[in-house]
Amino acid sequence: MSDLELSNRAVAGRSLPRPPRIGTVLALAFVAFLAVATFAPGLLQTTDPDAIAPRDAFEPPSWAHWFGTDESGRDVYSRVVEGTAASLLIGVSATAIGLALGLLLGGLAGLGGRVLDFAVGRVNEVLFAFPGILLALLIIVLWGPGPVTATIAVGLSTAPGYARIIRGELVRVRTSSYVEAARVLGHGRARVLVRHILPNALAPLVVLATLGIGQAVVWASALSYLGLGAQPPAAEWGAMLSAGRIYITTAWWLTVFPGLMIVVTTITTTMLGRTLAARDGSRR
């Protein structure tokens, strides 16, 4: 076989797309499950999540009740499916709030000049002095408990981290060679900002949002568990954990399955976020 044929085969081998990893496939499958559970929960539920059957209380997992039943005889699996929409709504809304505020602060710091950069930097340092969950607790103390307050609290407590990342991206792109070249060619400031700086600096927002949803779901569930978010008997994962902790020694399934959903959702969003980040890095 000639050297030219070997070279062509090597190039062809490198050009073949890599098959998706099994972890990514499983993560996408779980995202599909979450999507169906959010928008069409009736397709997955085996019974009415709010149907009370005292005679079936505290039944362990079985073919009739996949995740067992709670103290009122309600099917835990159907309630976990029902709580998907509430839990993800809090996580997505909190991430959107955090990204929006982070975009505002990071944009002011990265594009507003030294004075604004210094001022926003000092504000961020003060906010970073408080752990995120502690800052959320402080906000809830001031505004009162509830799912809406928990969503706002989680969003505000994650904003400083997003602001620092966005500010760093804006500074990196603003001082890059292709932006300098655009300025040398005589492009106006507005054109350089819209066509060169913003598209490249804000590209990682999709990755940040994917990673942030899992974190927001965990924090919101923690607040509900503490009684500061959604309240029992709401079919929200954190509220279900809070309601089931009393029976953890006699009915372990009341806390294991909602907790497992929180863990798997967080792992899934983190895995997808890292996959997107790796692809974004390879493109650069």
N, C-alpha and C positions, 0 to 999 in steps of 0.2 A: 504494500500500500504506500502510495507516494506521500511526501510531506504535505502537499497541497490538500489531499483528501483528509489527512489527519487534522489539519488546521481547520478545514471546513466543518468537520464533525465536532470539533471542540467548540467552535463558534456557535454551531447549531445547538449544542448541548447547553451552552450558557444562556441562549436566548429562550429556552423553554421556560414557561412560567412554573414557579414552584407550587406544588400542591398545598392547599391550606392545611395548617396543623390541626390535629385532632382537638386541641384545646379551643382553637378559634371556632371550629365547627360546632362543638358543644356549646360554646358561649352564644353563638348565633341562634342555635336551636332554643336555648333558654330565653333569649330575647324575644323570639317568636312566641314562646309560651307566655311571657309577660305581656306581650302586645294583645294576644287573644284574651288573657285574663283581665286586661284593662278595658278593652273596648267591647268584648262580647263574653263576659264571665259565664253566662248561662250555658255556653258550649262546653265548658269544663266542669261546672258544678254538678254534683250528683244529687243534690237536694237543695231545698230552700235554706240559705245560710242563717236565717233568723227564726226558723221553725223550732219551737220548744217542745221537747219530749222528755219530761222528768223521769220516765221509766228507763230511758236510755242514757241517763247521766253517767259520766265517767267510764264509758266503755272504751277499752283499749283499741288500738288500731286493728282492723279486721277487713274482710272483703266488703262488708256492709258499710263500714266507716273507715276509709283509708287512713285517716289521721286521728281516729278516735272521736270521742265526743267530750263536750265540756260539762260544767256543773249543771247546765240547764238542758242537757241532751242535744245541743246543737252540734251539727257536723263540723268538725274543725277544718277538714280539707276545704269544704265549701266556703267557710269563713276566711280561710287564708287566701283563696282565689278572690273572694269579694274584697278583701283588704288590699289587693295589689294596686288597684286604681288610686285609693287614698294615699298609700305609702309612696307610690311613684309620683303622684301629683305634688306631694310635699317636696320630694327630692328634686324634681325637675323645676318647680317654681323657685325653691330656695337657690338652686344653681343659677337660674336666670337672674334672680335678684343680685346674687354675688357677682356674676359676670358683668352685669350692667353697671353696678357701682364700681367694680374693679376697672372696667373699661373707661369710665369717667375719670377716676383718680389716676389711673395709669396713663391715660391720654394727656391729662394736664401736666403730669410729671415729665412725660417723655417728649412733649411737644411745646410746652408752655414756657420754656426758658428756665434759667437757674433759680429764680426766686420761687416759682411755683414748684419746681422740682424739690427744692429744699423744704418748702412748707409741707408738701404731700409726704415727703420722706419722713419728716418728724412725726406727722400724724400716724403714718403706718407703723413707726417704731413704737409709739405709745400703744397702739392696738395690738401689736405683736407681743407686748409685755404681758397681755392676758391670754391664757389658753383659750382656744376657740370656743370650747363648750362652756367655759366660765363666762365668757362674754355673752354667749347666748342666754345663759341663766340670768345674767344681770339685766338683759333686755326684757326677759319674761317677767322678772320681778317688777320692773317699771311699768310694763304694759298689761300684765295679767296673763294667765295661762290660756291655752286654746290652740287648735291646729293652725289658725291663721297667724297668730303671734309666733308660734314655733317656726313656721315657714319663714317669716320675716327675720326672726332672730338668727336662724341658721344662715340665711342669705347674707345678712350683715356681718356675721362673724367670719364668713369665708372671703369676703370682699378684699381685705388687705393682702391676702396671698395672691389673688388674681391680679390686683393692682401692681404688685411688685413684678410679676412675670410679664405683664403687658408693657410696663414701663421699660423693662430690660429689652424686650423685643423691639420696641420703637426706637430705643437708643441704638441698638445694633444695626437695624435697617437704615436708620437715618444717616449713620456714618459709614455705610457700605460704599463700595467702589461704584456700583451701578447707579446709585443715587447721586453720587458726586459727578458721574459722567453725564447724567441727565441735566444737572445744574449747569455744567460746562457748556452743554449744547444749547443753553438758553431757555430751557423749559421753565415756566413760571412756578412759583411756590405751590399754588393750588394744584396744578397739574402733577407736580412731583409727589405731592402728598396723596392725591387720590389714585394715581396710576402706579406708583412705585412703593411708597412707604406703607400705606394702610393695607393693601392686599397681601404683602409679604409679612408684615408684622402681625396681622390678625389671623393669619392662616392657622396658628396653633390653637385658636379658640375652640375648634371642634374637639380637639384632643382634651383640652382643659375641661370642657363641658362633660365629656364622657367620663373622665376620671372624677369630676366633682359630683356627679349624680350619686355614685356609690357612697361617697363620704357624707353627702347630705342626707341620704336615707338612713345611714347609721346614726347620725346626730339627731335627726328628727325622731327616730325610734327610741333613742336613749331618753329624749325629753318626754315622750309619751310614757315610757316605762316609769319615769319619775313622777308621772301625774301632771306634767306641765304642757303636754301637747294634746293629742286626741284622747278622749276619755272613754273608758269602758261604759257600755258594751259595744262601742264602735268597732267594726271589723277592720282595724288597722293593726299592722304587725306589732308595733311597739305597745299599743294598748292591750293586745292579746297577751303579750309577754307579761305586762303588769297584772292582768287579771289572773293569769295562770301561775304566778309565782307563789301564791298561797298554797297551791296544791302540788308543788314541785316534787314532794317526796311520795305522793300517792298517785299522781296523774302526770307523769313526766312529759307526755305528748303535748300537753297544753302549752308548754314553753319551748320544747325542742323544735317542733315544726315551724312555728313563726320565726324563731331564731335562725333556723336553717335557711329560710327564705331570705332573711336579711343578709346572712353570710354569703349565700350563693349569688344574690343580686350584686353585692359589693364586689365579689371576685370577678363576676362576669363583666361588669362595667370597667373594672380596672384592667382586665385582660384585653378588652376591646380598645380601651384607651391607649395601652402600651403598644398594641398592634398598629394603631393609627399613627402613633408617635414614631415607631420604627419605620413605617413607610414614608412618613413625611421627612424623616431624617435621611433616608436613602435617596429621595428625590433631590434633596439639597446637595 
